[in-house]
Amino acid sequence: MDKKNNFQKVTLTKFEGECAVLKLNSGEEIKWQKSKLPDNLKIGDVFYLIAQANLLSEEKNQQQIAARLLEEILNGNEEKEKS
């Protein structure tokens, strides 16, 4: 199965309840479940998140979207012809 990895360097800036606030290199902040992070992390720690996308699922989703759009186009034309 084809997979694509996306590495993102982040800094743990604070904790908010069950979430950790992570600052990306771009300056944007995201919230991440604390339970999905190592227990030993502390505020100020810098680490990498690895997001993994399943390319086959992505391709399947694109095909489904294209099929729906085509169906809408074809059905839309049929409705206009009936009018």
One Martini backbone bead per residue (centre of mass of N, CA, C, O) as a GRO file, in nm:
protein
   83
    1MET     BB    1   0.094   0.037   0.025
    2ASP     BB    2   0.070   0.363  -0.034
    3LYS     BB    3   0.273   0.617   0.127
    4LYS     BB    4   0.274   0.945   0.290
    5ASN     BB    5   0.506   1.157   0.439
    6ASN     BB    6   0.472   1.414   0.703
    7PHE     BB    7   0.687   1.641   0.838
    8GLN     BB    8   0.658   1.816   1.166
    9LYS     BB    9   0.774   2.079   1.334
   10VAL     BB   10   0.738   2.111   1.695
   11THR     BB   11   0.599   2.298   1.978
   12LEU     BB   12   0.540   2.287   2.310
   13THR     BB   13   0.339   2.535   2.477
   14LYS     BB   14   0.071   2.380   2.597
   15PHE     BB   15  -0.197   2.303   2.819
   16GLU     BB   16  -0.553   2.193   2.747
   17GLY     BB   17  -0.639   1.971   2.920
   18GLU     BB   18  -0.645   1.708   2.677
   19CYS     BB   19  -0.452   1.918   2.538
   20ALA     BB   20  -0.205   2.011   2.306
   21VAL     BB   21  -0.006   2.285   2.219
   22LEU     BB   22   0.112   2.335   1.885
   23LYS     BB   23   0.392   2.473   1.717
   24LEU     BB   24   0.464   2.569   1.417
   25ASN     BB   25   0.690   2.702   1.199
   26SER     BB   26   0.460   2.906   1.087
   27GLY     BB   27   0.296   2.970   1.384
   28GLU     BB   28   0.093   2.772   1.401
   29GLU     BB   29  -0.175   2.634   1.592
   30ILE     BB   30  -0.234   2.317   1.752
   31LYS     BB   31  -0.439   2.051   1.855
   32TRP     BB   32  -0.353   1.772   2.074
   33GLN     BB   33  -0.370   1.478   2.203
   34LYS     BB   34  -0.213   1.368   2.480
   35SER     BB   35  -0.256   1.053   2.432
   36LYS     BB   36  -0.072   1.084   2.147
   37LEU     BB   37   0.165   1.137   2.343
   38PRO     BB   38   0.426   1.145   2.518
   39ASP     BB   39   0.461   1.159   2.867
   40ASN     BB   40   0.758   1.325   2.875
   41LEU     BB   41   0.650   1.584   2.788
   42LYS     BB   42   0.732   1.937   2.769
   43ILE     BB   43   0.742   2.251   2.784
   44GLY     BB   44   0.944   2.332   2.486
   45ASP     BB   45   0.940   2.096   2.324
   46VAL     BB   46   1.100   1.947   2.039
   47PHE     BB   47   0.935   1.794   1.751
   48TYR     BB   48   0.805   1.529   1.547
   49LEU     BB   49   0.553   1.493   1.322
   50ILE     BB   50   0.377   1.214   1.167
   51ALA     BB   51   0.206   1.218   0.870
   52GLN     BB   52  -0.011   0.968   0.728
   53ALA     BB   53  -0.095   0.891   0.396
   54ASN     BB   54  -0.329   0.727   0.201
   55LEU     BB   55  -0.317   0.712  -0.138
   56LEU     BB   56  -0.551   0.520  -0.205
   57SER     BB   57  -0.773   0.672  -0.055
   58GLU     BB   58  -0.735   0.940  -0.201
   59GLU     BB   59  -0.799   0.831  -0.483
   60LYS     BB   60  -1.081   0.724  -0.419
   61ASN     BB   61  -1.203   0.997  -0.337
   62GLN     BB   62  -1.155   1.135  -0.611
   63GLN     BB   63  -1.332   0.940  -0.773
   64GLN     BB   64  -1.596   0.995  -0.620
   65ILE     BB   65  -1.614   1.294  -0.682
   66ALA     BB   66  -1.610   1.271  -0.990
   67ALA     BB   67  -1.867   1.097  -1.012
   68ARG     BB   68  -2.060   1.302  -0.881
   69LEU     BB   69  -2.013   1.533  -1.080
   70LEU     BB   70  -2.098   1.382  -1.333
   71GLU     BB   71  -2.382   1.317  -1.238
   72GLU     BB   72  -2.474   1.611  -1.204
   73ILE     BB   73  -2.430   1.694  -1.495
   74LEU     BB   74  -2.613   1.480  -1.628
   75ASN     BB   75  -2.873   1.542  -1.462
   76GLY     BB   76  -2.889   1.841  -1.532
   77ASN     BB   77  -2.929   1.799  -1.840
   78GLU     BB   78  -3.191   1.632  -1.825
   79GLU     BB   79  -3.367   1.849  -1.685
   80LYS     BB   80  -3.343   2.061  -1.915
   81GLU     BB   81  -3.464   1.881  -2.144
   82LYS     BB   82  -3.753   1.849  -2.003
   83SER     BB   83  -3.831   2.169  -2.006
   0.00000   0.00000   0.00000
